[in-house]
Amino acid sequence: MKVAIVTGAGSGIGRASSLALMKAGFSVVLAGRRKDALEDTAKAGKDFGKSLVVPSDMTDPASIAALFAKTMEAFGRLDVLFNNAGIGTPPVPLEDLSLQQWQTTVATNLTAPFLCTQHAFRIMKDQTPRGGRIINNGSISAYAPRPFSSPYTATKHAISGLTRATALDGRAYDIACGQIDIGNAATEMTERMTGGVLQPRGDTMVEPRMDVQNVADAIVFMATRSLDANALFLNIMATKMPFVGRG
């Protein structure tokens, strides 16, 4: 039995990835703020595999610690951690963002994955068989920003650094770490793109999206590699979204 933790498992990419991992034979610990949404994910996957609902607040270190403690209590090991949970800020000028908005975004998108990675390391380096895999949800924003996205973009650039450092430090313990950079998956979070979003040149345009199942399939691919192989960075994006080239 292989065990995975997915944060932000109540909706969108987290839900789709959790269901795909269950279908692939993983027991999946579903973490997120909303218990009802997590239970909906568990219900959707009940015919595929085993899951455990653990409501968790990614801005609370004690809640994160409890998530990993409950995982070990239930399953006794951890093979995959998908650091998926994340938030953004309203698309307003940089100078109008509050310190609280900045700090909340950093806490959720960067500090929480770091803390989760620490807990995963402690488990993975000491278990038998040793090792495991950590997957970080980056973003196209880890390469290039959208207008008015400084907190989100800064955290996603930082996640790339965390991914590289984790991959390096994990070598000694058979812990692989990779990052998935997603562009315009069709989820609730990207619904606004169907009505047009601001472009760097100042106008708005409707942006193409892709089926979120493409992301879930990519997560399964990354999660099921043998530990002597690692997809360090994997980019999956809507083919026609404005990223490659000059928009």
C-alpha positions, -999 to 999 in steps of 0.1 A, spaced: 0 0 0 13 34 -9 1 66 9 -3 101 -4 -12 134 12 -29 160 -10 -34 195 4 -62 216 -10 -80 183 -18 -115 197 -16 -118 212 -51 -101 218 -84 -67 204 -90 -65 189 -55 -98 169 -59 -90 157 -95 -55 147 -84 -67 129 -53 -92 109 -73 -66 100 -99 -42 89 -72 -69 67 -56 -75 51 -90 -38 45 -93 -38 25 -60 -28 51 -34 -45 56 -1 -50 93 -1 -51 117 29 -74 146 19 -64 178 35 -80 212 33 -100 238 52 -135 227 44 -146 194 58 -177 192 37 -157 197 5 -131 170 15 -160 146 23 -174 153 -12 -140 143 -26 -139 112 -5 -174 102 -16 -165 107 -53 -136 84 -48 -152 57 -26 -153 32 -55 -117 38 -65 -97 35 -33 -92 44 3 -91 79 16 -89 98 49 -104 132 55 -83 155 77 -95 191 78 -64 212 80 -55 249 81 -23 255 61 -17 288 79 -15 270 113 17 251 120 -1 230 147 -28 220 122 -1 210 97 17 189 124 -16 172 133 -22 163 96 10 143 95 5 128 129 -30 115 118 -15 102 86 10 81 105 -16 70 130 -38 57 102 -13 44 77 22 42 93 40 56 63 40 83 36 51 78 0 39 110 -17 32 146 -6 15 169 -31 18 205 -18 -11 218 -38 -30 243 -16 -26 279 -26 -43 313 -27 -39 345 -46 -48 382 -40 -72 405 -58 -58 418 -91 -51 454 -78 -21 476 -81 9 464 -61 9 496 -39 -27 490 -29 -21 455 -14 -21 453 24 6 437 45 -19 412 57 -27 401 21 10 397 14 16 377 47 -14 354 42 -4 346 7 32 338 18 20 317 47 -3 296 25 18 293 -6 53 291 7 55 286 45 30 258 45 47 238 18 80 242 37 65 230 69 48 201 51 81 192 35 98 192 69 73 167 83 74 146 52 113 145 54 112 133 90 88 105 80 103 94 47 140 93 59 131 69 88 105 46 73 111 12 57 113 11 28 130 44 30 123 75 9 93 90 -9 83 118 -32 73 154 -27 55 173 -55 51 210 -53 24 229 -72 42 258 -89 25 277 -117 32 294 -150 37 323 -126 69 306 -114 83 317 -148 64 349 -157 39 371 -138 4 383 -146 -4 419 -141 -11 428 -104 0 395 -90 31 403 -69 24 381 -38 13 351 -58 42 354 -83 68 359 -56 57 328 -37 56 307 -69 91 318 -78 102 309 -43 86 274 -46 110 267 -75 138 274 -51 123 252 -25 118 224 -50 155 225 -61 168 227 -25 145 198 -14 155 177 -44 192 183 -34 188 176 3 166 146 -3 192 127 -23 208 112 8 175 97 19 159 86 -14 135 115 -13 127 129 -47 111 163 -52 96 178 -83 74 206 -93 44 208 -116 37 241 -133 1 244 -145 -14 269 -169 -51 275 -171 -66 242 -159 -104 244 -160 -113 248 -123 -134 271 -102 -103 293 -97 -99 299 -134 -136 304 -142 -130 342 -145 -109 335 -176 -140 327 -196 -151 363 -192 -117 378 -200 -87 386 -179 -62 415 -179 -32 412 -203 1 430 -199 -7 453 -228 -37 467 -209 -66 450 -226 -86 419 -216 -90 387 -234 -107 353 -229 -80 328 -223 -82 291 -234 -83 265 -206 -77 228 -205 -94 199 -188 -82 195 -153 -78 158 -159 -46 165 -178 -32 178 -145 -44 148 -125 -28 124 -150 5 144 -148 4 141 -110 0 103 -113 29 102 -137 51 121 -113 40 101 -83 45 67 -98 81 70 -110 106 48 -93 127 67 -68 157 65 -90 139 89 -114 125 123 -109 104 148 -130 121 178 -115 99 203 -134 69 194 -155 49 220 -173 13 213 -183 -7 241 -199 -35 250 -222 -21 248 -257 -33 282 -268 -30 302 -236 -9 334 -239 24 324 -225 48 312 -252 63 341 -272 50 376 -268 16 369 -252 
